[in-house]
Amino acid sequence: MTYENDEQERAWTETSAMVSPALLGAAAGLILGEVMHANARRGIAIGLAALGVAALMPLTVAGIVNKVNGPRTKRGVQRRLRGIRDAGDGFVEDSLSETGVV
């Protein structure tokens, strides 16, 4: 994953996390309000509450994934070491072939 894609993903999850309290607040307002008929109000409130919970899911999943695969976990350290080891594969051979030694 490139740095740019990581930044876009982070911006999207942060935006959805900011929207969810507004949706949950609107749902609570509709439940408590007396503007609409009770059955209509309840249906819209449940829908908005579901959207609010769904908007929090990317942030929750990202947090759980970071706890499991983060850089300070055993799996994260192993992934980092594997990336460092794989980055050097073929470098020496390529360098020697360019100089004409091999």
Phi and psi in radians as a Rosetta constraint file:
Dihedral C 1 N 2 CA 2 C 2 CIRCULARHARMONIC -1.422 0.35
Dihedral N 2 CA 2 C 2 N 3 CIRCULARHARMONIC 2.889 0.35
Dihedral C 2 N 3 CA 3 C 3 CIRCULARHARMONIC -1.091 0.35
Dihedral N 3 CA 3 C 3 N 4 CIRCULARHARMONIC -0.699 0.35
Dihedral C 3 N 4 CA 4 C 4 CIRCULARHARMONIC -1.128 0.35
Dihedral N 4 CA 4 C 4 N 5 CIRCULARHARMONIC -0.757 0.35
Dihedral C 4 N 5 CA 5 C 5 CIRCULARHARMONIC -1.125 0.35
Dihedral N 5 CA 5 C 5 N 6 CIRCULARHARMONIC -0.654 0.35
Dihedral C 5 N 6 CA 6 C 6 CIRCULARHARMONIC -1.113 0.35
Dihedral N 6 CA 6 C 6 N 7 CIRCULARHARMONIC -0.726 0.35
Dihedral C 6 N 7 CA 7 C 7 CIRCULARHARMONIC -1.149 0.35
Dihedral N 7 CA 7 C 7 N 8 CIRCULARHARMONIC -0.694 0.35
Dihedral C 7 N 8 CA 8 C 8 CIRCULARHARMONIC -1.142 0.35
Dihedral N 8 CA 8 C 8 N 9 CIRCULARHARMONIC -0.726 0.35
Dihedral C 8 N 9 CA 9 C 9 CIRCULARHARMONIC -1.109 0.35
Dihedral N 9 CA 9 C 9 N 10 CIRCULARHARMONIC -0.750 0.35
Dihedral C 9 N 10 CA 10 C 10 CIRCULARHARMONIC -1.125 0.35
Dihedral N 10 CA 10 C 10 N 11 CIRCULARHARMONIC -0.722 0.35
Dihedral C 10 N 11 CA 11 C 11 CIRCULARHARMONIC -1.110 0.35
Dihedral N 11 CA 11 C 11 N 12 CIRCULARHARMONIC -0.692 0.35
Dihedral C 11 N 12 CA 12 C 12 CIRCULARHARMONIC -1.151 0.35
Dihedral N 12 CA 12 C 12 N 13 CIRCULARHARMONIC -0.765 0.35
Dihedral C 12 N 13 CA 13 C 13 CIRCULARHARMONIC -1.207 0.35
Dihedral N 13 CA 13 C 13 N 14 CIRCULARHARMONIC -0.624 0.35
Dihedral C 13 N 14 CA 14 C 14 CIRCULARHARMONIC -1.181 0.35
Dihedral N 14 CA 14 C 14 N 15 CIRCULARHARMONIC -0.652 0.35
Dihedral C 14 N 15 CA 15 C 15 CIRCULARHARMONIC -1.140 0.35
Dihedral N 15 CA 15 C 15 N 16 CIRCULARHARMONIC -0.762 0.35
Dihedral C 15 N 16 CA 16 C 16 CIRCULARHARMONIC -1.163 0.35
Dihedral N 16 CA 16 C 16 N 17 CIRCULARHARMONIC -0.558 0.35
Dihedral C 16 N 17 CA 17 C 17 CIRCULARHARMONIC -1.210 0.35
Dihedral N 17 CA 17 C 17 N 18 CIRCULARHARMONIC -0.521 0.35
Dihedral C 17 N 18 CA 18 C 18 CIRCULARHARMONIC -1.352 0.35
Dihedral N 18 CA 18 C 18 N 19 CIRCULARHARMONIC -0.503 0.35
Dihedral C 18 N 19 CA 19 C 19 CIRCULARHARMONIC -1.349 0.35
Dihedral N 19 CA 19 C 19 N 20 CIRCULARHARMONIC -0.570 0.35
Dihedral C 19 N 20 CA 20 C 20 CIRCULARHARMONIC -1.061 0.35
Dihedral N 20 CA 20 C 20 N 21 CIRCULARHARMONIC -0.698 0.35
Dihedral C 20 N 21 CA 21 C 21 CIRCULARHARMONIC -1.094 0.35
Dihedral N 21 CA 21 C 21 N 22 CIRCULARHARMONIC -0.598 0.35
Dihedral C 21 N 22 CA 22 C 22 CIRCULARHARMONIC -1.138 0.35
Dihedral N 22 CA 22 C 22 N 23 CIRCULARHARMONIC -0.746 0.35
Dihedral C 22 N 23 CA 23 C 23 CIRCULARHARMONIC -1.141 0.35
Dihedral N 23 CA 23 C 23 N 24 CIRCULARHARMONIC -0.728 0.35
Dihedral C 23 N 24 CA 24 C 24 CIRCULARHARMONIC -1.158 0.35
Dihedral N 24 CA 24 C 24 N 25 CIRCULARHARMONIC -0.634 0.35
Dihedral C 24 N 25 CA 25 C 25 CIRCULARHARMONIC -1.154 0.35
Dihedral N 25 CA 25 C 25 N 26 CIRCULARHARMONIC -0.715 0.35
Dihedral C 25 N 26 CA 26 C 26 CIRCULARHARMONIC -1.121 0.35
Dihedral N 26 CA 26 C 26 N 27 CIRCULARHARMONIC -0.670 0.35
Dihedral C 26 N 27 CA 27 C 27 CIRCULARHARMONIC -1.109 0.35
Dihedral N 27 CA 27 C 27 N 28 CIRCULARHARMONIC -0.759 0.35
Dihedral C 27 N 28 CA 28 C 28 CIRCULARHARMONIC -1.131 0.35
Dihedral N 28 CA 28 C 28 N 29 CIRCULARHARMONIC -0.684 0.35
Dihedral C 28 N 29 CA 29 C 29 CIRCULARHARMONIC -1.098 0.35
Dihedral N 29 CA 29 C 29 N 30 CIRCULARHARMONIC -0.692 0.35
Dihedral C 29 N 30 CA 30 C 30 CIRCULARHARMONIC -1.206 0.35
Dihedral N 30 CA 30 C 30 N 31 CIRCULARHARMONIC -0.637 0.35
Dihedral C 30 N 31 CA 31 C 31 CIRCULARHARMONIC -1.147 0.35
Dihedral N 31 CA 31 C 31 N 32 CIRCULARHARMONIC -0.712 0.35
Dihedral C 31 N 32 CA 32 C 32 CIRCULARHARMONIC -1.471 0.35
Dihedral N 32 CA 32 C 32 N 33 CIRCULARHARMONIC -0.362 0.35
Dihedral C 32 N 33 CA 33 C 33 CIRCULARHARMONIC -1.301 0.35
Dihedral N 33 CA 33 C 33 N 34 CIRCULARHARMONIC 2.770 0.35
Dihedral C 33 N 34 CA 34 C 34 CIRCULARHARMONIC -2.006 0.35
Dihedral N 34 CA 34 C 34 N 35 CIRCULARHARMONIC 0.366 0.35
Dihedral C 34 N 35 CA 35 C 35 CIRCULARHARMONIC -1.356 0.35
Dihedral N 35 CA 35 C 35 N 36 CIRCULARHARMONIC -0.660 0.35
Dihedral C 35 N 36 CA 36 C 36 CIRCULARHARMONIC -1.945 0.35
Dihedral N 36 CA 36 C 36 N 37 CIRCULARHARMONIC 2.929 0.35
Dihedral C 36 N 37 CA 37 C 37 CIRCULARHARMONIC -1.095 0.35
Dihedral N 37 CA 37 C 37 N 38 CIRCULARHARMONIC 2.566 0.35
Dihedral C 37 N 38 CA 38 C 38 CIRCULARHARMONIC -1.020 0.35
Dihedral N 38 CA 38 C 38 N 39 CIRCULARHARMONIC -0.741 0.35
Dihedral C 38 N 39 CA 39 C 39 CIRCULARHARMONIC -1.181 0.35
Dihedral N 39 CA 39 C 39 N 40 CIRCULARHARMONIC -0.719 0.35
Dihedral C 39 N 40 CA 40 C 40 CIRCULARHARMONIC -1.160 0.35
Dihedral N 40 CA 40 C 40 N 41 CIRCULARHARMONIC -0.725 0.35
Dihedral C 40 N 41 CA 41 C 41 CIRCULARHARMONIC -1.100 0.35
Dihedral N 41 CA 41 C 41 N 42 CIRCULARHARMONIC -0.736 0.35
Dihedral C 41 N 42 CA 42 C 42 CIRCULARHARMONIC -1.141 0.35
Dihedral N 42 CA 42 C 42 N 43 CIRCULARHARMONIC -0.753 0.35
Dihedral C 42 N 43 CA 43 C 43 CIRCULARHARMONIC -1.101 0.35
Dihedral N 43 CA 43 C 43 N 44 CIRCULARHARMONIC -0.789 0.35
Dihedral C 43 N 44 CA 44 C 44 CIRCULARHARMONIC -1.154 0.35
Dihedral N 44 CA 44 C 44 N 45 CIRCULARHARMONIC -0.698 0.35
Dihedral C 44 N 45 CA 45 C 45 CIRCULARHARMONIC -1.115 0.35
Dihedral N 45 CA 45 C 45 N 46 CIRCULARHARMONIC -0.716 0.35
Dihedral C 45 N 46 CA 46 C 46 CIRCULARHARMONIC -1.150 0.35
Dihedral N 46 CA 46 C 46 N 47 CIRCULARHARMONIC -0.699 0.35
Dihedral C 46 N 47 CA 47 C 47 CIRCULARHARMONIC -1.103 0.35
Dihedral N 47 CA 47 C 47 N 48 CIRCULARHARMONIC -0.777 0.35
Dihedral C 47 N 48 CA 48 C 48 CIRCULARHARMONIC -1.172 0.35
Dihedral N 48 CA 48 C 48 N 49 CIRCULARHARMONIC -0.643 0.35
Dihedral C 48 N 49 CA 49 C 49 CIRCULARHARMONIC -1.121 0.35
Dihedral N 49 CA 49 C 49 N 50 CIRCULARHARMONIC -0.696 0.35
Dihedral C 49 N 50 CA 50 C 50 CIRCULARHARMONIC -1.127 0.35
Dihedral N 50 CA 50 C 50 N 51 CIRCULARHARMONIC -0.696 0.35
Dihedral C 50 N 51 CA 51 C 51 CIRCULARHARMONIC -1.129 0.35
Dihedral N 51 CA 51 C 51 N 52 CIRCULARHARMONIC -0.668 0.35
Dihedral C 51 N 52 CA 52 C 52 CIRCULARHARMONIC -1.118 0.35
Dihedral N 52 CA 52 C 52 N 53 CIRCULARHARMONIC -0.749 0.35
Dihedral C 52 N 53 CA 53 C 53 CIRCULARHARMONIC -1.173 0.35
Dihedral N 53 CA 53 C 53 N 54 CIRCULARHARMONIC -0.707 0.35
Dihedral C 53 N 54 CA 54 C 54 CIRCULARHARMONIC -1.123 0.35
Dihedral N 54 CA 54 C 54 N 55 CIRCULARHARMONIC -0.588 0.35
Dihedral C 54 N 55 CA 55 C 55 CIRCULARHARMONIC -1.212 0.35
Dihedral N 55 CA 55 C 55 N 56 CIRCULARHARMONIC -0.462 0.35
Dihedral C 55 N 56 CA 56 C 56 CIRCULARHARMONIC -1.424 0.35
Dihedral N 56 CA 56 C 56 N 57 CIRCULARHARMONIC -0.297 0.35
Dihedral C 56 N 57 CA 57 C 57 CIRCULARHARMONIC -1.052 0.35
Dihedral N 57 CA 57 C 57 N 58 CIRCULARHARMONIC -0.770 0.35
Dihedral C 57 N 58 CA 58 C 58 CIRCULARHARMONIC -1.048 0.35
Dihedral N 58 CA 58 C 58 N 59 CIRCULARHARMONIC -0.680 0.35
Dihedral C 58 N 59 CA 59 C 59 CIRCULARHARMONIC -1.177 0.35
Dihedral N 59 CA 59 C 59 N 60 CIRCULARHARMONIC -0.709 0.35
Dihedral C 59 N 60 CA 60 C 60 CIRCULARHARMONIC -1.139 0.35
Dihedral N 60 CA 60 C 60 N 61 CIRCULARHARMONIC -0.800 0.35
Dihedral C 60 N 61 CA 61 C 61 CIRCULARHARMONIC -1.120 0.35
Dihedral N 61 CA 61 C 61 N 62 CIRCULARHARMONIC -0.725 0.35
Dihedral C 61 N 62 CA 62 C 62 CIRCULARHARMONIC -1.088 0.35
Dihedral N 62 CA 62 C 62 N 63 CIRCULARHARMONIC -0.689 0.35
Dihedral C 62 N 63 CA 63 C 63 CIRCULARHARMONIC -1.135 0.35
Dihedral N 63 CA 63 C 63 N 64 CIRCULARHARMONIC -0.740 0.35
Dihedral C 63 N 64 CA 64 C 64 CIRCULARHARMONIC -1.166 0.35
Dihedral N 64 CA 64 C 64 N 65 CIRCULARHARMONIC -0.745 0.35
Dihedral C 64 N 65 CA 65 C 65 CIRCULARHARMONIC -1.093 0.35
Dihedral N 65 CA 65 C 65 N 66 CIRCULARHARMONIC -0.689 0.35
Dihedral C 65 N 66 CA 66 C 66 CIRCULARHARMONIC -1.143 0.35
Dihedral N 66 CA 66 C 66 N 67 CIRCULARHARMONIC -0.648 0.35
Dihedral C 66 N 67 CA 67 C 67 CIRCULARHARMONIC -1.163 0.35
Dihedral N 67 CA 67 C 67 N 68 CIRCULARHARMONIC -0.613 0.35
Dihedral C 67 N 68 CA 68 C 68 CIRCULARHARMONIC -1.461 0.35
Dihedral N 68 CA 68 C 68 N 69 CIRCULARHARMONIC -0.764 0.35
Dihedral C 68 N 69 CA 69 C 69 CIRCULARHARMONIC -1.975 0.35
Dihedral N 69 CA 69 C 69 N 70 CIRCULARHARMONIC 0.214 0.35
Dihedral C 69 N 70 CA 70 C 70 CIRCULARHARMONIC -1.103 0.35
Dihedral N 70 CA 70 C 70 N 71 CIRCULARHARMONIC 2.923 0.35
Dihedral C 70 N 71 CA 71 C 71 CIRCULARHARMONIC -1.152 0.35
Dihedral N 71 CA 71 C 71 N 72 CIRCULARHARMONIC -0.335 0.35
Dihedral C 71 N 72 CA 72 C 72 CIRCULARHARMONIC -1.683 0.35
Dihedral N 72 CA 72 C 72 N 73 CIRCULARHARMONIC 0.045 0.35
Dihedral C 72 N 73 CA 73 C 73 CIRCULARHARMONIC -1.656 0.35
Dihedral N 73 CA 73 C 73 N 74 CIRCULARHARMONIC 2.916 0.35
Dihedral C 73 N 74 CA 74 C 74 CIRCULARHARMONIC -1.070 0.35
Dihedral N 74 CA 74 C 74 N 75 CIRCULARHARMONIC -0.755 0.35
Dihedral C 74 N 75 CA 75 C 75 CIRCULARHARMONIC -1.152 0.35
Dihedral N 75 CA 75 C 75 N 76 CIRCULARHARMONIC -0.645 0.35
Dihedral C 75 N 76 CA 76 C 76 CIRCULARHARMONIC -1.150 0.35
Dihedral N 76 CA 76 C 76 N 77 CIRCULARHARMONIC -0.709 0.35
Dihedral C 76 N 77 CA 77 C 77 CIRCULARHARMONIC -1.136 0.35
Dihedral N 77 CA 77 C 77 N 78 CIRCULARHARMONIC -0.757 0.35
Dihedral C 77 N 78 CA 78 C 78 CIRCULARHARMONIC -1.082 0.35
Dihedral N 78 CA 78 C 78 N 79 CIRCULARHARMONIC -0.725 0.35
Dihedral C 78 N 79 CA 79 C 79 CIRCULARHARMONIC -1.115 0.35
Dihedral N 79 CA 79 C 79 N 80 CIRCULARHARMONIC -0.717 0.35
Dihedral C 79 N 80 CA 80 C 80 CIRCULARHARMONIC -1.107 0.35
Dihedral N 80 CA 80 C 80 N 81 CIRCULARHARMONIC -0.798 0.35
Dihedral C 80 N 81 CA 81 C 81 CIRCULARHARMONIC -1.115 0.35
Dihedral N 81 CA 81 C 81 N 82 CIRCULARHARMONIC -0.714 0.35
Dihedral C 81 N 82 CA 82 C 82 CIRCULARHARMONIC -1.088 0.35
Dihedral N 82 CA 82 C 82 N 83 CIRCULARHARMONIC -0.696 0.35
Dihedral C 82 N 83 CA 83 C 83 CIRCULARHARMONIC -1.145 0.35
Dihedral N 83 CA 83 C 83 N 84 CIRCULARHARMONIC -0.667 0.35
Dihedral C 83 N 84 CA 84 C 84 CIRCULARHARMONIC -1.175 0.35
Dihedral N 84 CA 84 C 84 N 85 CIRCULARHARMONIC -0.758 0.35
Dihedral C 84 N 85 CA 85 C 85 CIRCULARHARMONIC -1.137 0.35
Dihedral N 85 CA 85 C 85 N 86 CIRCULARHARMONIC -0.733 0.35
Dihedral C 85 N 86 CA 86 C 86 CIRCULARHARMONIC -1.241 0.35
Dihedral N 86 CA 86 C 86 N 87 CIRCULARHARMONIC -0.443 0.35
Dihedral C 86 N 87 CA 87 C 87 CIRCULARHARMONIC -1.154 0.35
Dihedral N 87 CA 87 C 87 N 88 CIRCULARHARMONIC -0.512 0.35
Dihedral C 87 N 88 CA 88 C 88 CIRCULARHARMONIC -1.557 0.35
Dihedral N 88 CA 88 C 88 N 89 CIRCULARHARMONIC -0.089 0.35
Dihedral C 88 N 89 CA 89 C 89 CIRCULARHARMONIC -1.061 0.35
Dihedral N 89 CA 89 C 89 N 90 CIRCULARHARMONIC 2.171 0.35
Dihedral C 89 N 90 CA 90 C 90 CIRCULARHARMONIC 1.440 0.35
Dihedral N 90 CA 90 C 90 N 91 CIRCULARHARMONIC -0.097 0.35
Dihedral C 90 N 91 CA 91 C 91 CIRCULARHARMONIC -1.174 0.35
Dihedral N 91 CA 91 C 91 N 92 CIRCULARHARMONIC -0.786 0.35
Dihedral C 91 N 92 CA 92 C 92 CIRCULARHARMONIC -1.146 0.35
Dihedral N 92 CA 92 C 92 N 93 CIRCULARHARMONIC -0.791 0.35
Dihedral C 92 N 93 CA 93 C 93 CIRCULARHARMONIC -1.098 0.35
Dihedral N 93 CA 93 C 93 N 94 CIRCULARHARMONIC -0.716 0.35
Dihedral C 93 N 94 CA 94 C 94 CIRCULARHARMONIC -1.138 0.35
Dihedral N 94 CA 94 C 94 N 95 CIRCULARHARMONIC -0.703 0.35
Dihedral C 94 N 95 CA 95 C 95 CIRCULARHARMONIC -1.153 0.35
Dihedral N 95 CA 95 C 95 N 96 CIRCULARHARMONIC -0.720 0.35
Dihedral C 95 N 96 CA 96 C 96 CIRCULARHARMONIC -1.197 0.35
Dihedral N 96 CA 96 C 96 N 97 CIRCULARHARMONIC -0.654 0.35
Dihedral C 96 N 97 CA 97 C 97 CIRCULARHARMONIC -1.212 0.35
Dihedral N 97 CA 97 C 97 N 98 CIRCULARHARMONIC -0.549 0.35
Dihedral C 97 N 98 CA 98 C 98 CIRCULARHARMONIC -1.185 0.35
Dihedral N 98 CA 98 C 98 N 99 CIRCULARHARMONIC -0.604 0.35
Dihedral C 98 N 99 CA 99 C 99 CIRCULARHARMONIC -1.473 0.35
Dihedral N 99 CA 99 C 99 N 100 CIRCULARHARMONIC -0.190 0.35
Dihedral C 99 N 100 CA 100 C 100 CIRCULARHARMONIC 1.552 0.35
Dihedral N 100 CA 100 C 100 N 101 CIRCULARHARMONIC 0.173 0.35
Dihedral C 100 N 101 CA 101 C 101 CIRCULARHARMONIC -1.273 0.35
Dihedral N 101 CA 101 C 101 N 102 CIRCULARHARMONIC -0.680 0.35
